Amino acid sequence: MNEFKRLLTYARPYTGRIIVALVAMLLYAAGSSGQALLIQPIYDQVLIEAKDAQKVALLIVLTYLMKGIGAYVSGILMSDVGQRVVRDLRNRLFRHTLDQSAAFFARRTSGQLVSRITNDVNQVQSVVSDTIADLIRETLAVVGFTATMFYLDWKMAIIVLTAAPLMVYPLIRLGQRVRRTSRRGQEELEHVTHIATESLAGHRIVKAFGAEAREGQRFSAATQLLYRTNMKITSALSALPPTMELIGGVAAAAAIVYGASRVEQDTLTPGQFTAFLAAAFMMYTPIKKLSRMNASIQQAIAAAQRIFEMLDTHSEVRDKPGAPALAPVKNGVEFRNVGFAYDDEPDRFVLRSVSFSVRAGHVAAIVGLSGAGKTTLVNLIPRFYDPTEGAVLIDGVDVRDASLASVRSQVALVTQETVLFDDTIAANIAYGVPGAARDRIVAAAKAAHADEFIQRLPEGYDARIGERGQRLSGGQRQRLAMARAILKDSPLLVLDEATSALDAESEQLVQAALANLMQNRTTFVIAHRLSTVRRADMIIALDKGRVAEVGTHDELVSRPNGVYAKLYALQAFDEERASS
């Protein structure tokens, strides 16, 4: 139950509401118990002696009023607390997930992460919002009915309550089964979410390869597993109420036999006996509810385990305590004997002994075959990862010694796979500078050669571009990414294959935008098309994670056995063959 207790700690900020709700629950329990107690004067006084009818009637109305007010107030307040707790938990889980390192996201799918934030939290939501309130309220009602039975006849109360231990065992056993099965169910639901997310995101490829039926079968297989798991949960839940009813029925039958003999001996009045039976039967209603609540709580615990597993995962790149802000770049960037290996493969280094310096305002091109470590290298600059060995320094300061926010504020990133959001064009351009004035947004768009196509859209800068900007062409999306980087106006610029997926016309426009973007900035360029890096101030050729050579285009191409010369010759041959 540690996860359940930990879940309840999120309710501490709302203690005042909980206290008021508990008072209302006590009122509910008192009203419920009072209804059972009033059966005695109805039988012994109103029906037999025909007296105190008005008094008893008034008390009946009062008990129903108490019960109704208690149920309403406690239900509203506890639901409010529950919704607040779930909101806080979901917000914390989302922010915690977003703060993780790039390695964290590389090991998990979007579907898995979305499932934790939505499905798992939804599983917790019903319990925190409603079940906990019902649990406390119905428990107080059981306590009230038990006290009523002891007040009326303690011997009969002991007979009835002998069934309680017999109810606990199946409750615990079935609860454990529900928790285990619920965890499997959440994992199956996560798999379903993953398949759906993956297939819908790649719908164009699915259609192009005629794979709709295959993806449908894959999804159906996952939902079949989910169905079977959910049916196991249903089977366990369905077995509990009749089991408890049978045990309770036997205990009630024993009380009836014993109570009837007491009435016959005139040691118990008919009113007392009837009131006792009413309290006993009324008590089994909240007991049955409590048994169902236990199953719901077990399901929530299974979901909470998965949520807290995520919250307890700390792979994020963190600030050192009291880390100062990094001053604006003046001198340049240095890689000093840098080595890097992923956490899950600590012995396999992607980068090894990488050393070079780039002066401020210069353009450094990073080239090499696929898998040489180019993207990993530039990901170390904004601290998407931290080096395993060595250091990345900006103006002589190790980036790990500066605050993360100040380092990233000085880096603008443009990648081959342009990431845009389902918002307006203006909002996407101003993503790095929230609240930027419209004239600055337009100026950035003009510098990126994007203003022309934006003005042709019916809603201009207020046009929504769809998920990942799918309403725009590849070149248009890339120019928006350029405008976003221009508006951010960071001194360091990382271009990761920014033009490799474009046609010739789009590339020409994007290259013009790049020229504006790179002005007066320290730029790191990754490009497969070596023609785009010829004008770089320096070229760093990587080979199997190491720096093979550093120099200008003319210097490196003159080395016939060099890595760069071989790449250049191979690409020139491919281009010549493609044009012939």
N, C-alpha and C positions, 0 to 999 in steps of 0.2 A: 504493500500500500504506500510505499515511499513516493511513487509518482503522483498518487492521489493527494497526499499531504502537500507535496510540492506544488501541485496545481492549486490547492486552496490558499497557498501563500500569496497568490496574485489577487486575492480578495481583501488583503489587509488594508489597502487604501480606502476601502468602502465599509469600514467597521461600523460607522454610525448607522448606515442604512440597514446593515445586518442586525444590529441591536434592536432597532425599531421593528424589523421583520420578526425577530424572535418573540418580542412582546405580543405581536399580532398572532403568532403561532400558538402561544400560550392561551390567548383568548379563544382561538379555534379549538384547542384541546379541551378547555374548560366547557365550552358550549357543547361539544360532542359528548363529554362525560355527563354533563347536566341532563342531556336528553335521555340517557339511560336511567339516571337516578329518578327522574320525574315519572317513570313508569310505575314505581312503587306507590306514590300517593294517588295516582290515577286508579289503580286497582283497589287499594286498601281504604281510600277515603272517598274519592269522587264516585266510583261505581257502586261501592258497598254501602257507605254511610251517607252518600249524596251531600257532601260538604266540601268547602274550599275549592269549588270548581273554578271560580273566577281567578283565584290566586294561582292555581295550577296552570290555567290557560295563559295567564300573563307571564308566568315563568317559562312556559314552552316557547312563547313568542320571543322572550328575552334570550333564551339559549340559541334559537335559530338566528337571531340578530347577531349575537356574539360570534357564532360560528361563521356566518356570512362575512362579517366585517374582517374577522381574523384571516379568512381564506383570501379575500380580495386584497387586503393591504399587504399581507406576506407574499402573495403571488406576484403582485406588481413590483414590490421592492426587490425580491430575490431574483426575479427575471431581469430587472434593471442591473443588479450587481453582476449577474451571470453574463449578460451581454457586454458589460464593460470589461469583465475579466477576459472574455474571449477576444474582444477587440484589442486589448493590450497584448495578449498572448500572440495573436496573429501579427500585429505590428512588430513586435519584438522578433518573432521568427523570421519575418520578411527582411527586416533590417539586418539581422544577424547573418542571414543567408547572403544578402547582397554584399556584406562586408568581407566575405571569405576571399581567399586568394584565387588567382586564375587556376591553380592546380586543383582546387576544390571543385570548380565547375568542369574541369576536364575529366574528372572521375565520375561525374553524375550527369544524368540526362535532365533536360528541362521538365519532362513529364514527371520524373521522380520528385523534383523540387516543388513543382506546382501541386502535386498530390499531397505533400506534407503540409503546405500552407492552406490548402482548401479542404481536401477530404478528411485529413486527420483532425484538423481544427474543427471542422463541422461535426465530427464524431464526438468531440469534447463539448461542443456548444450546447447540445440538447441536455447533457447531464448538468453542466454548470448553470444553465439558464433555468431549468425546470426540475430536474431530478433531485438536486440537492435540497431545493425548497420543499419538495414533496417528502424527501427522506426525513428531514427534521420535523416537518409538520405531522406526518403520519406516525413517527416515533413518539412524539409528544402525545398524540391521540392514543396510542397503545398504552403508554404509561398512565394516562388518565383513565382508560377503561380498566386497566389492571388495578389501580387504586380503588376504583368504584367497586370492583368485584370483591376485593379484600374488605372494604367497608361493609358490604352487604353480608358476606359470609366467607371468612378466611379459609375454612376447611374446603369448601367447594372451589374456591379460587386456586388452592394448591392442586386439586385434582385436575382442573382445566390446564394449569400451567405445566403439568408434567409432560405435556406434548411439546413444550418449547424446545428441550434438547433434541428431540427426535427431528424437529424441523431444521435445526442448525446444520446437521451433517449433510443432507442433500443440497442445502443452500451453498455450503462451502465447495462441495465437490463439483456441482454444476457450474458454480461461479468460476472455478479454475478452468474448467473445460471451455466456457464461453470466452475467457480472456485469451487462451491459447488460439482458439479458432478465430477470434476477432482480429488478432494480429496477422494471421495468415490472410484473412479477408482484406485487411488494409493493404497488405503487400500485393494481393491480386488486383485490387482497385488501382494501386499505383501503376501496375503493369498495363492495365487497360488505359489509364490516362496517358502513359508514355506512348503507347501505340497510336492512340488517337491524335496526340499532339504531333508526333513524327509524321504520320500519314497526311494530316491536313496541311502541315507546313510544307510538305513536299508534294502537294497535289499535282503540280505541273508534271513532275517526273513520273508520278503514278499513272497519270493519263497518257503521257507520251509513250510509256512502255506497256500500256494496256494491262496494268497490274491491279485494277480496281477489285477484281474478284479475289486475287491473292491477298490483298490487304484486308478485304472483307472477311476472308477465312481466318486470317491471323487475329483479327479483332474478335471474331466469333469464338475462336478457341480460348482467348483470354477471358471473355465474358462467361463462357461455360464453366471455367474454373472458378470464377467469382461466384457464379450461381450455386455451384456445389458447396462452396465454403459457406455461403450465406444460409443455405438450407441446413447445414450442420448446426449453425448458430440457432436457427429457428427451432430445430428439433430439441436442442438443449433447453431453450426458453419455454417451449410448450410443455415439457415434462414437469416443470417445477410447480405451477399452480395446482394441478390436480393432485399431486403428491402431498402438498401441504393441506389441501382441503380434506383429503382422506384422513390424515393424521389429526387435524382439527376436529373433524366430524366424530371420530372415535372418542376424543376427549370430551366433546360436548355431550355425546350419548351417555358417558359415564357420569357427567354432572347432572343430567336429567334424572337418571336412576337414583342417584344419591339425594338430589334435591327433593324429588317426589316423596321419598321416605321421610325426609325432614318435615315437609308440609303435612304429611299424614300424622306425624307425631306432634304437630302444633309447635314445633321449635323454629319454624320458619313460616312467615306469612305468604299467602299467594302473591302479594305485591312484590315482596322481596325476591321471591323465587323468579317471577316474571322479569323483574328488573335485572336480576343477575344474568338470566339467559339472554336478555336483550343486549347487555354489555358484552357478554361473551361472543355472541354472533356479530355484533357491531365491530368487535375488535378484530375479527378475522378478515374483514375488508381491508383495513390498513396493512395487516400482516401480508396479505396477498400482494398488495401494491408494493410493499417493501421487498418482497421476493423478486418482483419484476425489476425494481430499481437496482437491486444488487447486480442483476445481469447487465443492466445499462451501465452501471458503474464499472463493471469488469471490461465492457467494451471500450469505455472512455479511458480506462487505465492502459489498455493495449495501445490506443491511439496516443495517449500522453507519453508512453515509453518511446515511441518513434519521434515525437516532437522534441522531447528532452534529449534524445540521442543527437538530434540536429543542433540543439542549443548548446550541447556540451562539446560539439566539434569546433575546435579553434585552429583553423589553418590560415586565418587571415594574417596579412602583413600588418604589424602593429607599430605604433610609435613608441620610442623609448620614453620613459618618464621624464617630463620636462623638456622634451625635444624642442629646440628653437625653430623658428621659421627660416626657410632658406632664402637668402638674399637674391635679387634678380641676377641672372647669369651675366657675367662680364668677361670671363676668360675662356670658358669652354668646358668640355666633358672629357673625362679620362676613364678608361677601363684599365684597371691595374691588376694583372694576374688573376682574372676572373675565371672561376669554375662554377658550373651549375649542374645539379642533378635533382630530379624530382624526388619528393619525399617517399613515394612508394617504390622507387628504384634507386636507392641511395648510392649504389655502387656503379651505376651506369651514367657517366657524365655526358651531358649533351654539349656542354662547353668546357674547354680545358685550357688554362693558361692563356687567356685572351688579354692582350695588352695593346692599347693604342690611345691616341689623344686626338680630339677634334677641337680646333679653335673656334671661338665664338664667331658667328656669322658665316662659317664655312659649311659646305655641303659634303657629307660623307656618304658614299654609296656602299652598300653591303651586298656582296654577290656570293654565289656558290650554288652547288647543286641542291636539289630538294633534300631536306633532312640535315643540312649542314649546320643548322642552329641559328639562322638569320633572325627569324621572328622571336625566338627565345632571347636572343641578344638584345634587341631593342625593347623587349618587354621588361628588361631590368631597369631601364631608365625611369619610367614612371612607377617603379616598384610594384608591378603586377606580381613579380616574384622578387625574392632577395637572393643574392649570390650565395652559393654554398661555400665558395672560397673567394678570396680577394675582395675587391671593392669597386663600386662605381662612384666616381667623384664628380661633383659639379663645383667648379671654382675651388677645387681642393677639399671640398667637404663631402665626406661619405654620406650618400643619400639616406642611409639608415640612421644617421645621427640627426637628421632634420625631420621636421614634422611632415607626415605623409601628405596632408592637405597642401602644404606650401610647395612640395615637390611636384605634385600633380597639377597644381595651378600653373606651373611653368611649362607644361608639356601639352601640345595639341597632337591629336592622333587622327590619321586618315587611313583606312584600311581598304583592301580589295572588296571585302564583303561589307558594303555600306550599311550601317545600322541607323535607321531612322525610326521615328515613333509615330503612332497613329494620332497625329495632332496636326495643327496648321503648319504651313511652310514657315511662317514667322517664328512660331514656337520652336520648331526644329533648328532653325538657324541660331536662335538665341538660347539654345539648350545649355551652353556653357556659361552664358551671361544672363541669368533670369532677370526679366524686367528691363532689358535693353530697349532704348528708344527706337521707334520705327525707322528714323532716318539712318541710324547706325546699322540696322538690319538690312536696309535697302542698299547702303554703301557696300556692305560685305557681299551681298548678292551680286552687285555689279562687278566687284573685283573678281568674283568667282565665275563671271560670265553666266550667271543664272537668272539675272533680272529679266532678260528678254523672254525666256519661256515662262517665267512666273507671271509676267504681265499679260500673256496670252490666255492664261487660265481665267475662267469666269469670275472666280472669287479672289484672284490674285494671291497676295500673301496670306489671306485668310482661308485659302483652300486647304482642306484636309487631304492628306496623301495616302491614307490607308495603312494597314499593318505593314511595317518594314518598307514603307514608301512604294508599295506595289503599283500604285496608280501612275507612277512616273517611269521613264526609261532609265536604263543603267547609267547613261551619261548624265541625265538630269539629277539622279540620286547622288552621283559622285560630286557634281558641282555644288549641291546643297551641303554635302559633307565638307567641301572646301570652304564654303561660306561660313559654316559653323566654326571651322578652325580659324579663319581670318578674323571673325568677330571676337573670338576668345583672346586673340593677340598674344599668344604665349611665345616666349623667346626660343623654346625648343620645339621642333616639329619632327614627328615620326610619320613617314609615308611608307606603308607596308603594301606593296603591290597595288598602288592606287590607280593604275591605268591598265593593268594586264587584261581585264575582262571587257574592254571597250572596243568598239569599232573605230575605224580610222578617223571619221568625222568627229565622233564624240571625244576621242583621245586628243584631237587637235584643240578642241575647246577646253578640255580638262588640263592639258599641258599649259595653255595660256593662263588658266586659273592658278595652276601650280606656280608659274613664274611669279605671279603677284603674291601668292601665299608664302613663298620661300624668301622673299626680300627681307634682308636684315634679320634673318633667323638662322639659328644653328640647326641644320637639317640632317636627319638620317633617312636615307632612301633605300628601300629594298625593291629590286625590280628584276624580273626575269629577262625583260627586253633590255639588253645591254646598251642599246642606242640611247636609252633615256638617262643613262648615268655617265655618258662620255664627258659631259661638262662638269662633273663633280670635282671639287677641289682635291678630294682623295677617295680612293677606292680600297675597300678592305675585302679581300677574298678569303672566304672561309672554306675549310676542307675538313670534314669530319669533326667539327666543333673546335677547330684550332685556326688561328690566323696564319694563313699560308703566305700571304704577301700583302703589302700596303704600298700604294703609290698612285700616280695619276694614270689616266687612260693610256697616254703615249708611253709612259714608263713601263707599264705592265704588259701592254700588247707587244712590246719589243722583246719580251722574254719568251722564247718559243716553247719552252717546257714548263712555263708557269701555269698556275690554275686559271688565272683570268684569261690568258692568251688562248688556252684550250677552249674555254667557254665561249670566247668571242668567235673563234674560228668555227666551232661547231654550230653556233647560231647563224653566222654568216652563210655557212653551207646550207642550212635548213631554209633560210630566207631565199637563197639563190635557187634552190630546187623547187620551192613553192611558187616562185615567179615564172619559172620556165615551163 
